Amino acid sequence: PSEVPPSVQIEKLRADIDKAEASGKPVPPGIYAHLGFMYAAYGNKELALQSLMKEKELFPESAVFIDGIIQRSMTNS
């Protein structure tokens, strides 16, 4: 199977988030983290960091995991 480009994944993830918010449902765990990975893969560190921080805000139990991702991938230039 071929890989789905980050831009397409970003579009689909944003649509899922918008749909959940519009229906008053919570965004499932991992969605913002995945979005952050895709923004990073697309080269947008600012949006990647925002998405990872949103994941951590919504799911505080993910803080150690998300902080590790930020330390390893977001601070390395």
mmCIF file of the N, C-alpha and C atoms, coordinates in Angstrom:
data_MODEL
# 
_entry.id   MODEL 
# 
loop_
_atom_site.group_PDB 
_atom_site.id 
_atom_site.type_symbol 
_atom_site.label_atom_id 
_atom_site.label_alt_id 
_atom_site.label_comp_id 
_atom_site.label_asym_id 
_atom_site.label_entity_id 
_atom_site.label_seq_id 
_atom_site.pdbx_PDB_ins_code 
_atom_site.Cartn_x 
_atom_site.Cartn_y 
_atom_site.Cartn_z 
_atom_site.occupancy 
_atom_site.B_iso_or_equiv 
_atom_site.pdbx_formal_charge 
_atom_site.auth_seq_id 
_atom_site.auth_comp_id 
_atom_site.auth_asym_id 
_atom_site.auth_atom_id 
_atom_site.pdbx_PDB_model_num 
ATOM 1   N N  . PRO A 1 1  ? 0.833   -1.207 0.000  1.00 0.00 ? 1  PRO A N  1 
ATOM 2   C CA . PRO A 1 1  ? 0.000   0.000  0.000  1.00 0.00 ? 1  PRO A CA 1 
ATOM 3   C C  . PRO A 1 1  ? 0.868   1.258  0.000  1.00 0.00 ? 1  PRO A C  1 
ATOM 4   N N  . SER A 1 2  ? 0.401   2.257  -0.688 1.00 0.00 ? 2  SER A N  1 
ATOM 5   C CA . SER A 1 2  ? 1.164   3.500  -0.734 1.00 0.00 ? 2  SER A CA 1 
ATOM 6   C C  . SER A 1 2  ? 0.870   4.340  0.505  1.00 0.00 ? 2  SER A C  1 
ATOM 7   N N  . GLU A 1 3  ? 1.802   5.209  0.808  1.00 0.00 ? 3  GLU A N  1 
ATOM 8   C CA . GLU A 1 3  ? 1.630   6.081  1.958  1.00 0.00 ? 3  GLU A CA 1 
ATOM 9   C C  . GLU A 1 3  ? 0.729   7.249  1.595  1.00 0.00 ? 3  GLU A C  1 
ATOM 10  N N  . VAL A 1 4  ? -0.041  7.691  2.555  1.00 0.00 ? 4  VAL A N  1 
ATOM 11  C CA . VAL A 1 4  ? -0.877  8.872  2.370  1.00 0.00 ? 4  VAL A CA 1 
ATOM 12  C C  . VAL A 1 4  ? -0.035  10.077 2.759  1.00 0.00 ? 4  VAL A C  1 
ATOM 13  N N  . PRO A 1 5  ? 0.092   11.064 1.879  1.00 0.00 ? 5  PRO A N  1 
ATOM 14  C CA . PRO A 1 5  ? 0.927   12.238 2.175  1.00 0.00 ? 5  PRO A CA 1 
ATOM 15  C C  . PRO A 1 5  ? 0.429   12.983 3.419  1.00 0.00 ? 5  PRO A C  1 
ATOM 16  N N  . PRO A 1 6  ? 1.356   13.615 4.160  1.00 0.00 ? 6  PRO A N  1 
ATOM 17  C CA . PRO A 1 6  ? 0.962   14.366 5.352  1.00 0.00 ? 6  PRO A CA 1 
ATOM 18  C C  . PRO A 1 6  ? -0.148  15.390 5.074  1.00 0.00 ? 6  PRO A C  1 
ATOM 19  N N  . SER A 1 7  ? -0.104  16.046 3.930  1.00 0.00 ? 7  SER A N  1 
ATOM 20  C CA . SER A 1 7  ? -1.119  17.064 3.633  1.00 0.00 ? 7  SER A CA 1 
ATOM 21  C C  . SER A 1 7  ? -2.521  16.466 3.595  1.00 0.00 ? 7  SER A C  1 
ATOM 22  N N  . VAL A 1 8  ? -2.654  15.273 3.053  1.00 0.00 ? 8  VAL A N  1 
ATOM 23  C CA . VAL A 1 8  ? -3.957  14.607 2.989  1.00 0.00 ? 8  VAL A CA 1 
ATOM 24  C C  . VAL A 1 8  ? -4.392  14.169 4.387  1.00 0.00 ? 8  VAL A C  1 
ATOM 25  N N  . GLN A 1 9  ? -3.449  13.635 5.156  1.00 0.00 ? 9  GLN A N  1 
ATOM 26  C CA . GLN A 1 9  ? -3.771  13.222 6.522  1.00 0.00 ? 9  GLN A CA 1 
ATOM 27  C C  . GLN A 1 9  ? -4.184  14.424 7.376  1.00 0.00 ? 9  GLN A C  1 
ATOM 28  N N  . ILE A 1 10 ? -3.486  15.545 7.208  1.00 0.00 ? 10 ILE A N  1 
ATOM 29  C CA . ILE A 1 10 ? -3.834  16.763 7.941  1.00 0.00 ? 10 ILE A CA 1 
ATOM 30  C C  . ILE A 1 10 ? -5.262  17.170 7.614  1.00 0.00 ? 10 ILE A C  1 
ATOM 31  N N  . GLU A 1 11 ? -5.595  17.160 6.348  1.00 0.00 ? 11 GLU A N  1 
ATOM 32  C CA . GLU A 1 11 ? -6.945  17.531 5.903  1.00 0.00 ? 11 GLU A CA 1 
ATOM 33  C C  . GLU A 1 11 ? -8.005  16.630 6.548  1.00 0.00 ? 11 GLU A C  1 
ATOM 34  N N  . LYS A 1 12 ? -7.748  15.322 6.542  1.00 0.00 ? 12 LYS A N  1 
ATOM 35  C CA . LYS A 1 12 ? -8.715  14.373 7.107  1.00 0.00 ? 12 LYS A CA 1 
ATOM 36  C C  . LYS A 1 12 ? -8.815  14.507 8.629  1.00 0.00 ? 12 LYS A C  1 
ATOM 37  N N  . LEU A 1 13 ? -7.688  14.685 9.288  1.00 0.00 ? 13 LEU A N  1 
ATOM 38  C CA . LEU A 1 13 ? -7.707  14.859 10.741 1.00 0.00 ? 13 LEU A CA 1 
ATOM 39  C C  . LEU A 1 13 ? -8.437  16.136 11.136 1.00 0.00 ? 13 LEU A C  1 
ATOM 40  N N  . ARG A 1 14 ? -8.183  17.234 10.419 1.00 0.00 ? 14 ARG A N  1 
ATOM 41  C CA . ARG A 1 14 ? -8.884  18.493 10.696 1.00 0.00 ? 14 ARG A CA 1 
ATOM 42  C C  . ARG A 1 14 ? -10.384 18.311 10.486 1.00 0.00 ? 14 ARG A C  1 
ATOM 43  N N  . ALA A 1 15 ? -10.779 17.587 9.456  1.00 0.00 ? 15 ALA A N  1 
ATOM 44  C CA . ALA A 1 15 ? -12.201 17.333 9.199  1.00 0.00 ? 15 ALA A CA 1 
ATOM 45  C C  . ALA A 1 15 ? -12.811 16.522 10.346 1.00 0.00 ? 15 ALA A C  1 
ATOM 46  N N  . ASP A 1 16 ? -12.089 15.534 10.845 1.00 0.00 ? 16 ASP A N  1 
ATOM 47  C CA . ASP A 1 16 ? -12.575 14.734 11.982 1.00 0.00 ? 16 ASP A CA 1 
ATOM 48  C C  . ASP A 1 16 ? -12.747 15.595 13.230 1.00 0.00 ? 16 ASP A C  1 
ATOM 49  N N  . ILE A 1 17 ? -11.782 16.476 13.470 1.00 0.00 ? 17 ILE A N  1 
ATOM 50  C CA . ILE A 1 17 ? -11.857 17.373 14.634 1.00 0.00 ? 17 ILE A CA 1 
ATOM 51  C C  . ILE A 1 17 ? -13.043 18.316 14.492 1.00 0.00 ? 17 ILE A C  1 
ATOM 52  N N  . ASP A 1 18 ? -13.196 18.916 13.317 1.00 0.00 ? 18 ASP A N  1 
ATOM 53  C CA . ASP A 1 18 ? -14.313 19.834 13.068 1.00 0.00 ? 18 ASP A CA 1 
ATOM 54  C C  . ASP A 1 18 ? -15.653 19.130 13.240 1.00 0.00 ? 18 ASP A C  1 
ATOM 55  N N  . LYS A 1 19 ? -15.752 17.910 12.748 1.00 0.00 ? 19 LYS A N  1 
ATOM 56  C CA . LYS A 1 19 ? -16.995 17.136 12.848 1.00 0.00 ? 19 LYS A CA 1 
ATOM 57  C C  . LYS A 1 19 ? -17.334 16.842 14.312 1.00 0.00 ? 19 LYS A C  1 
ATOM 58  N N  . ALA A 1 20 ? -16.324 16.434 15.089 1.00 0.00 ? 20 ALA A N  1 
ATOM 59  C CA . ALA A 1 20 ? -16.545 16.146 16.507 1.00 0.00 ? 20 ALA A CA 1 
ATOM 60  C C  . ALA A 1 20 ? -16.986 17.402 17.243 1.00 0.00 ? 20 ALA A C  1 
ATOM 61  N N  . GLU A 1 21 ? -16.303 18.512 16.988 1.00 0.00 ? 21 GLU A N  1 
ATOM 62  C CA . GLU A 1 21 ? -16.642 19.763 17.663 1.00 0.00 ? 21 GLU A CA 1 
ATOM 63  C C  . GLU A 1 21 ? -18.040 20.236 17.273 1.00 0.00 ? 21 GLU A C  1 
ATOM 64  N N  . ALA A 1 22 ? -18.393 20.117 16.008 1.00 0.00 ? 22 ALA A N  1 
ATOM 65  C CA . ALA A 1 22 ? -19.703 20.556 15.529 1.00 0.00 ? 22 ALA A CA 1 
ATOM 66  C C  . ALA A 1 22 ? -20.834 19.740 16.153 1.00 0.00 ? 22 ALA A C  1 
ATOM 67  N N  . SER A 1 23 ? -20.572 18.483 16.439 1.00 0.00 ? 23 SER A N  1 
ATOM 68  C CA . SER A 1 23 ? -21.610 17.625 17.011 1.00 0.00 ? 23 SER A CA 1 
ATOM 69  C C  . SER A 1 23 ? -21.558 17.607 18.543 1.00 0.00 ? 23 SER A C  1 
ATOM 70  N N  . GLY A 1 24 ? -20.636 18.377 19.122 1.00 0.00 ? 24 GLY A N  1 
ATOM 71  C CA . GLY A 1 24 ? -20.530 18.442 20.570 1.00 0.00 ? 24 GLY A CA 1 
ATOM 72  C C  . GLY A 1 24 ? -19.882 17.223 21.194 1.00 0.00 ? 24 GLY A C  1 
ATOM 73  N N  . LYS A 1 25 ? -19.229 16.419 20.384 1.00 0.00 ? 25 LYS A N  1 
ATOM 74  C CA . LYS A 1 25 ? -18.558 15.211 20.888 1.00 0.00 ? 25 LYS A CA 1 
ATOM 75  C C  . LYS A 1 25 ? -17.086 15.522 21.150 1.00 0.00 ? 25 LYS A C  1 
ATOM 76  N N  . PRO A 1 26 ? -16.495 14.812 22.101 1.00 0.00 ? 26 PRO A N  1 
ATOM 77  C CA . PRO A 1 26 ? -15.065 15.026 22.355 1.00 0.00 ? 26 PRO A CA 1 
ATOM 78  C C  . PRO A 1 26 ? -14.209 14.460 21.222 1.00 0.00 ? 26 PRO A C  1 
ATOM 79  N N  . VAL A 1 27 ? -13.081 15.091 21.020 1.00 0.00 ? 27 VAL A N  1 
ATOM 80  C CA . VAL A 1 27 ? -12.109 14.588 20.048 1.00 0.00 ? 27 VAL A CA 1 
ATOM 81  C C  . VAL A 1 27 ? -11.410 13.399 20.703 1.00 0.00 ? 27 VAL A C  1 
ATOM 82  N N  . PRO A 1 28 ? -11.352 12.249 20.021 1.00 0.00 ? 28 PRO A N  1 
ATOM 83  C CA . PRO A 1 28 ? -10.743 11.062 20.628 1.00 0.00 ? 28 PRO A CA 1 
ATOM 84  C C  . PRO A 1 28 ? -9.252  11.252 20.937 1.00 0.00 ? 28 PRO A C  1 
ATOM 85  N N  . PRO A 1 29 ? -8.753  10.517 21.925 1.00 0.00 ? 29 PRO A N  1 
ATOM 86  C CA . PRO A 1 29 ? -7.318  10.578 22.241 1.00 0.00 ? 29 PRO A CA 1 
ATOM 87  C C  . PRO A 1 29 ? -6.474  10.197 21.033 1.00 0.00 ? 29 PRO A C  1 
ATOM 88  N N  . GLY A 1 30 ? -5.370  10.892 20.897 1.00 0.00 ? 30 GLY A N  1 
ATOM 89  C CA . GLY A 1 30 ? -4.416  10.578 19.835 1.00 0.00 ? 30 GLY A CA 1 
ATOM 90  C C  . GLY A 1 30 ? -4.604  11.373 18.556 1.00 0.00 ? 30 GLY A C  1 
ATOM 91  N N  . ILE A 1 31 ? -5.770  11.976 18.364 1.00 0.00 ? 31 ILE A N  1 
ATOM 92  C CA . ILE A 1 31 ? -6.028  12.708 17.116 1.00 0.00 ? 31 ILE A CA 1 
ATOM 93  C C  . ILE A 1 31 ? -5.104  13.916 17.012 1.00 0.00 ? 31 ILE A C  1 
ATOM 94  N N  . TYR A 1 32 ? -5.036  14.721 18.077 1.00 0.00 ? 32 TYR A N  1 
ATOM 95  C CA . TYR A 1 32 ? -4.166  15.903 18.030 1.00 0.00 ? 32 TYR A CA 1 
ATOM 96  C C  . TYR A 1 32 ? -2.692  15.500 17.977 1.00 0.00 ? 32 TYR A C  1 
ATOM 97  N N  . ALA A 1 33 ? -2.326  14.400 18.629 1.00 0.00 ? 33 ALA A N  1 
ATOM 98  C CA . ALA A 1 33 ? -0.939  13.927 18.568 1.00 0.00 ? 33 ALA A CA 1 
ATOM 99  C C  . ALA A 1 33 ? -0.585  13.534 17.133 1.00 0.00 ? 33 ALA A C  1 
ATOM 100 N N  . HIS A 1 34 ? -1.473  12.797 16.490 1.00 0.00 ? 34 HIS A N  1 
ATOM 101 C CA . HIS A 1 34 ? -1.242  12.397 15.101 1.00 0.00 ? 34 HIS A CA 1 
ATOM 102 C C  . HIS A 1 34 ? -1.165  13.630 14.207 1.00 0.00 ? 34 HIS A C  1 
ATOM 103 N N  . LEU A 1 35 ? -2.061  14.587 14.446 1.00 0.00 ? 35 LEU A N  1 
ATOM 104 C CA . LEU A 1 35 ? -2.036  15.823 13.675 1.00 0.00 ? 35 LEU A CA 1 
ATOM 105 C C  . LEU A 1 35 ? -0.698  16.534 13.862 1.00 0.00 ? 35 LEU A C  1 
ATOM 106 N N  . GLY A 1 36 ? -0.197  16.538 15.090 1.00 0.00 ? 36 GLY A N  1 
ATOM 107 C CA . GLY A 1 36 ? 1.106   17.142 15.360 1.00 0.00 ? 36 GLY A CA 1 
ATOM 108 C C  . GLY A 1 36 ? 2.225   16.462 14.591 1.00 0.00 ? 36 GLY A C  1 
ATOM 109 N N  . PHE A 1 37 ? 2.202   15.128 14.540 1.00 0.00 ? 37 PHE A N  1 
ATOM 110 C CA . PHE A 1 37 ? 3.194   14.381 13.761 1.00 0.00 ? 37 PHE A CA 1 
ATOM 111 C C  . PHE A 1 37 ? 3.123   14.764 12.285 1.00 0.00 ? 37 PHE A C  1 
ATOM 112 N N  . MET A 1 38 ? 1.915   14.895 11.785 1.00 0.00 ? 38 MET A N  1 
ATOM 113 C CA . MET A 1 38 ? 1.754   15.214 10.364 1.00 0.00 ? 38 MET A CA 1 
ATOM 114 C C  . MET A 1 38 ? 2.197   16.636 10.054 1.00 0.00 ? 38 MET A C  1 
ATOM 115 N N  . TYR A 1 39 ? 1.901   17.571 10.941 1.00 0.00 ? 39 TYR A N  1 
ATOM 116 C CA . TYR A 1 39 ? 2.389   18.943 10.744 1.00 0.00 ? 39 TYR A CA 1 
ATOM 117 C C  . TYR A 1 39 ? 3.917   18.962 10.759 1.00 0.00 ? 39 TYR A C  1 
ATOM 118 N N  . ALA A 1 40 ? 4.514   18.198 11.666 1.00 0.00 ? 40 ALA A N  1 
ATOM 119 C CA . ALA A 1 40 ? 5.977   18.127 11.728 1.00 0.00 ? 40 ALA A CA 1 
ATOM 120 C C  . ALA A 1 40 ? 6.533   17.526 10.446 1.00 0.00 ? 40 ALA A C  1 
ATOM 121 N N  . ALA A 1 41 ? 5.905   16.465 9.952  1.00 0.00 ? 41 ALA A N  1 
ATOM 122 C CA . ALA A 1 41 ? 6.349   15.829 8.707  1.00 0.00 ? 41 ALA A CA 1 
ATOM 123 C C  . ALA A 1 41 ? 6.203   16.783 7.529  1.00 0.00 ? 41 ALA A C  1 
ATOM 124 N N  . TYR A 1 42 ? 5.229   17.661 7.614  1.00 0.00 ? 42 TYR A N  1 
ATOM 125 C CA . TYR A 1 42 ? 4.969   18.636 6.551  1.00 0.00 ? 42 TYR A CA 1 
ATOM 126 C C  . TYR A 1 42 ? 5.886   19.851 6.681  1.00 0.00 ? 42 TYR A C  1 
ATOM 127 N N  . GLY A 1 43 ? 6.614   19.919 7.811  1.00 0.00 ? 43 GLY A N  1 
ATOM 128 C CA . GLY A 1 43 ? 7.575   20.994 8.015  1.00 0.00 ? 43 GLY A CA 1 
ATOM 129 C C  . GLY A 1 43 ? 7.042   22.190 8.785  1.00 0.00 ? 43 GLY A C  1 
ATOM 130 N N  . ASN A 1 44 ? 5.871   22.053 9.401  1.00 0.00 ? 44 ASN A N  1 
ATOM 131 C CA . ASN A 1 44 ? 5.293   23.173 10.139 1.00 0.00 ? 44 ASN A CA 1 
ATOM 132 C C  . ASN A 1 44 ? 5.428   22.908 11.639 1.00 0.00 ? 44 ASN A C  1 
ATOM 133 N N  . LYS A 1 45 ? 6.574   23.327 12.196 1.00 0.00 ? 45 LYS A N  1 
ATOM 134 C CA . LYS A 1 45 ? 6.859   23.080 13.613 1.00 0.00 ? 45 LYS A CA 1 
ATOM 135 C C  . LYS A 1 45 ? 5.887   23.801 14.536 1.00 0.00 ? 45 LYS A C  1 
ATOM 136 N N  . GLU A 1 46 ? 5.480   24.997 14.159 1.00 0.00 ? 46 GLU A N  1 
ATOM 137 C CA . GLU A 1 46 ? 4.585   25.778 15.015 1.00 0.00 ? 46 GLU A CA 1 
ATOM 138 C C  . GLU A 1 46 ? 3.240   25.070 15.197 1.00 0.00 ? 46 GLU A C  1 
ATOM 139 N N  . LEU A 1 47 ? 2.629   24.646 14.104 1.00 0.00 ? 47 LEU A N  1 
ATOM 140 C CA . LEU A 1 47 ? 1.351   23.938 14.200 1.00 0.00 ? 47 LEU A CA 1 
ATOM 141 C C  . LEU A 1 47 ? 1.529   22.555 14.824 1.00 0.00 ? 47 LEU A C  1 
ATOM 142 N N  . ALA A 1 48 ? 2.679   21.950 14.595 1.00 0.00 ? 48 ALA A N  1 
ATOM 143 C CA . ALA A 1 48 ? 2.960   20.653 15.228 1.00 0.00 ? 48 ALA A CA 1 
ATOM 144 C C  . ALA A 1 48 ? 2.965   20.812 16.742 1.00 0.00 ? 48 ALA A C  1 
ATOM 145 N N  . LEU A 1 49 ? 3.668   21.818 17.226 1.00 0.00 ? 49 LEU A N  1 
ATOM 146 C CA . LEU A 1 49 ? 3.745   22.056 18.659 1.00 0.00 ? 49 LEU A CA 1 
ATOM 147 C C  . LEU A 1 49 ? 2.375   22.394 19.236 1.00 0.00 ? 49 LEU A C  1 
ATOM 148 N N  . GLN A 1 50 ? 1.600   23.226 18.534 1.00 0.00 ? 50 GLN A N  1 
ATOM 149 C CA . GLN A 1 50 ? 0.255   23.568 18.999 1.00 0.00 ? 50 GLN A CA 1 
ATOM 150 C C  . GLN A 1 50 ? -0.617  22.320 19.127 1.00 0.00 ? 50 GLN A C  1 
ATOM 151 N N  . SER A 1 51 ? -0.541  21.447 18.152 1.00 0.00 ? 51 SER A N  1 
ATOM 152 C CA . SER A 1 51 ? -1.351  20.225 18.172 1.00 0.00 ? 51 SER A CA 1 
ATOM 153 C C  . SER A 1 51 ? -0.930  19.301 19.307 1.00 0.00 ? 51 SER A C  1 
ATOM 154 N N  . LEU A 1 52 ? 0.369   19.149 19.503 1.00 0.00 ? 52 LEU A N  1 
ATOM 155 C CA . LEU A 1 52 ? 0.861   18.296 20.587 1.00 0.00 ? 52 LEU A CA 1 
ATOM 156 C C  . LEU A 1 52 ? 0.461   18.860 21.946 1.00 0.00 ? 52 LEU A C  1 
ATOM 157 N N  . MET A 1 53 ? 0.520   20.169 22.092 1.00 0.00 ? 53 MET A N  1 
ATOM 158 C CA . MET A 1 53 ? 0.117   20.795 23.351 1.00 0.00 ? 53 MET A CA 1 
ATOM 159 C C  . MET A 1 53 ? -1.384  20.629 23.581 1.00 0.00 ? 53 MET A C  1 
ATOM 160 N N  . LYS A 1 54 ? -2.172  20.681 22.517 1.00 0.00 ? 54 LYS A N  1 
ATOM 161 C CA . LYS A 1 54 ? -3.621  20.476 22.634 1.00 0.00 ? 54 LYS A CA 1 
ATOM 162 C C  . LYS A 1 54 ? -3.912  19.048 23.095 1.00 0.00 ? 54 LYS A C  1 
ATOM 163 N N  . GLU A 1 55 ? -3.180  18.075 22.558 1.00 0.00 ? 55 GLU A N  1 
ATOM 164 C CA . GLU A 1 55 ? -3.335  16.681 22.989 1.00 0.00 ? 55 GLU A CA 1 
ATOM 165 C C  . GLU A 1 55 ? -3.062  16.578 24.490 1.00 0.00 ? 55 GLU A C  1 
ATOM 166 N N  . LYS A 1 56 ? -2.001  17.215 24.933 1.00 0.00 ? 56 LYS A N  1 
ATOM 167 C CA . LYS A 1 56 ? -1.618  17.171 26.339 1.00 0.00 ? 56 LYS A CA 1 
ATOM 168 C C  . LYS A 1 56 ? -2.661  17.876 27.215 1.00 0.00 ? 56 LYS A C  1 
ATOM 169 N N  . GLU A 1 57 ? -3.221  18.972 26.725 1.00 0.00 ? 57 GLU A N  1 
ATOM 170 C CA . GLU A 1 57 ? -4.254  19.697 27.465 1.00 0.00 ? 57 GLU A CA 1 
ATOM 171 C C  . GLU A 1 57 ? -5.521  18.841 27.633 1.00 0.00 ? 57 GLU A C  1 
ATOM 172 N N  . LEU A 1 58 ? -5.948  18.210 26.548 1.00 0.00 ? 58 LEU A N  1 
ATOM 173 C CA . LEU A 1 58 ? -7.167  17.400 26.586 1.00 0.00 ? 58 LEU A CA 1 
ATOM 174 C C  . LEU A 1 58 ? -6.988  16.084 27.333 1.00 0.00 ? 58 LEU A C  1 
ATOM 175 N N  . PHE A 1 59 ? -5.771  15.541 27.262 1.00 0.00 ? 59 PHE A N  1 
ATOM 176 C CA . PHE A 1 59 ? -5.497  14.235 27.866 1.00 0.00 ? 59 PHE A CA 1 
ATOM 177 C C  . PHE A 1 59 ? -4.230  14.335 28.715 1.00 0.00 ? 59 PHE A C  1 
ATOM 178 N N  . PRO A 1 60 ? -4.362  14.900 29.929 1.00 0.00 ? 60 PRO A N  1 
ATOM 179 C CA . PRO A 1 60 ? -3.187  15.115 30.780 1.00 0.00 ? 60 PRO A CA 1 
ATOM 180 C C  . PRO A 1 60 ? -2.370  13.853 31.038 1.00 0.00 ? 60 PRO A C  1 
ATOM 181 N N  . GLU A 1 61 ? -3.026  12.706 30.953 1.00 0.00 ? 61 GLU A N  1 
ATOM 182 C CA . GLU A 1 61 ? -2.296  11.444 31.168 1.00 0.00 ? 61 GLU A CA 1 
ATOM 183 C C  . GLU A 1 61 ? -1.262  11.189 30.069 1.00 0.00 ? 61 GLU A C  1 
ATOM 184 N N  . SER A 1 62 ? -1.353  11.933 28.976 1.00 0.00 ? 62 SER A N  1 
ATOM 185 C CA . SER A 1 62 ? -0.395  11.776 27.880 1.00 0.00 ? 62 SER A CA 1 
ATOM 186 C C  . SER A 1 62 ? 0.814   12.692 28.027 1.00 0.00 ? 62 SER A C  1 
ATOM 187 N N  . ALA A 1 63 ? 0.881   13.470 29.106 1.00 0.00 ? 63 ALA A N  1 
ATOM 188 C CA . ALA A 1 63 ? 1.913   14.499 29.256 1.00 0.00 ? 63 ALA A CA 1 
ATOM 189 C C  . ALA A 1 63 ? 3.336   13.962 29.124 1.00 0.00 ? 63 ALA A C  1 
ATOM 190 N N  . VAL A 1 64 ? 3.646   12.861 29.780 1.00 0.00 ? 64 VAL A N  1 
ATOM 191 C CA . VAL A 1 64 ? 5.016   12.330 29.716 1.00 0.00 ? 64 VAL A CA 1 
ATOM 192 C C  . VAL A 1 64 ? 5.354   11.932 28.280 1.00 0.00 ? 64 VAL A C  1 
ATOM 193 N N  . PHE A 1 65 ? 4.422   11.261 27.621 1.00 0.00 ? 65 PHE A N  1 
ATOM 194 C CA . PHE A 1 65 ? 4.618   10.832 26.236 1.00 0.00 ? 65 PHE A CA 1 
ATOM 195 C C  . PHE A 1 65 ? 4.788   12.046 25.306 1.00 0.00 ? 65 PHE A C  1 
ATOM 196 N N  . ILE A 1 66 ? 3.887   13.011 25.415 1.00 0.00 ? 66 ILE A N  1 
ATOM 197 C CA . ILE A 1 66 ? 3.922   14.187 24.543 1.00 0.00 ? 66 ILE A CA 1 
ATOM 198 C C  . ILE A 1 66 ? 5.170   15.020 24.817 1.00 0.00 ? 66 ILE A C  1 
ATOM 199 N N  . ASP A 1 67 ? 5.517   15.210 26.087 1.00 0.00 ? 67 ASP A N  1 
ATOM 200 C CA . ASP A 1 67 ? 6.735   15.959 26.409 1.00 0.00 ? 67 ASP A CA 1 
ATOM 201 C C  . ASP A 1 67 ? 7.966   15.284 25.813 1.00 0.00 ? 67 ASP A C  1 
ATOM 202 N N  . GLY A 1 68 ? 7.998   13.961 25.836 1.00 0.00 ? 68 GLY A N  1 
ATOM 203 C CA . GLY A 1 68 ? 9.113   13.235 25.233 1.00 0.00 ? 68 GLY A CA 1 
ATOM 204 C C  . GLY A 1 68 ? 9.193   13.458 23.722 1.00 0.00 ? 68 GLY A C  1 
ATOM 205 N N  . ILE A 1 69 ? 8.033   13.457 23.083 1.00 0.00 ? 69 ILE A N  1 
ATOM 206 C CA . ILE A 1 69 ? 8.000   13.717 21.635 1.00 0.00 ? 69 ILE A CA 1 
ATOM 207 C C  . ILE A 1 69 ? 8.517   15.120 21.348 1.00 0.00 ? 69 ILE A C  1 
ATOM 208 N N  . ILE A 1 70 ? 8.040   16.077 22.128 1.00 0.00 ? 70 ILE A N  1 
ATOM 209 C CA . ILE A 1 70 ? 8.456   17.461 21.914 1.00 0.00 ? 70 ILE A CA 1 
ATOM 210 C C  . ILE A 1 70 ? 9.957   17.598 22.117 1.00 0.00 ? 70 ILE A C  1 
ATOM 211 N N  . GLN A 1 71 ? 10.466  17.003 23.173 1.00 0.00 ? 71 GLN A N  1 
ATOM 212 C CA . GLN A 1 71 ? 11.911  17.074 23.443 1.00 0.00 ? 71 GLN A CA 1 
ATOM 213 C C  . GLN A 1 71 ? 12.725  16.448 22.312 1.00 0.00 ? 71 GLN A C  1 
ATOM 214 N N  . ARG A 1 72 ? 12.313  15.284 21.850 1.00 0.00 ? 72 ARG A N  1 
ATOM 215 C CA . ARG A 1 72 ? 13.095  14.568 20.835 1.00 0.00 ? 72 ARG A CA 1 
ATOM 216 C C  . ARG A 1 72 ? 12.967  15.180 19.443 1.00 0.00 ? 72 ARG A C  1 
ATOM 217 N N  . SER A 1 73 ? 11.771  15.534 19.063 1.00 0.00 ? 73 SER A N  1 
ATOM 218 C CA . SER A 1 73 ? 11.586  15.924 17.671 1.00 0.00 ? 73 SER A CA 1 
ATOM 219 C C  . SER A 1 73 ? 11.443  17.414 17.427 1.00 0.00 ? 73 SER A C  1 
ATOM 220 N N  . MET A 1 74 ? 10.905  18.133 18.373 1.00 0.00 ? 74 MET A N  1 
ATOM 221 C CA . MET A 1 74 ? 10.628  19.532 18.134 1.00 0.00 ? 74 MET A CA 1 
ATOM 222 C C  . MET A 1 74 ? 11.812  20.434 18.469 1.00 0.00 ? 74 MET A C  1 
ATOM 223 N N  . THR A 1 75 ? 12.706  19.972 19.332 1.00 0.00 ? 75 THR A N  1 
ATOM 224 C CA . THR A 1 75 ? 13.838  20.819 19.715 1.00 0.00 ? 75 THR A CA 1 
ATOM 225 C C  . THR A 1 75 ? 15.055  20.530 18.862 1.00 0.00 ? 75 THR A C  1 
ATOM 226 N N  . ASN A 1 76 ? 15.032  19.473 18.079 1.00 0.00 ? 76 ASN A N  1 
ATOM 227 C CA . ASN A 1 76 ? 16.147  19.159 17.183 1.00 0.00 ? 76 ASN A CA 1 
ATOM 228 C C  . ASN A 1 76 ? 15.953  19.879 15.870 1.00 0.00 ? 76 ASN A C  1 
ATOM 229 N N  . SER A 1 77 ? 16.886  20.732 15.541 1.00 0.00 ? 77 SER A N  1 
ATOM 230 C CA . SER A 1 77 ? 16.777  21.467 14.270 1.00 0.00 ? 77 SER A CA 1 
ATOM 231 C C  . SER A 1 77 ? 17.845  21.028 13.317 1.00 0.00 ? 77 SER A C  1 
# 
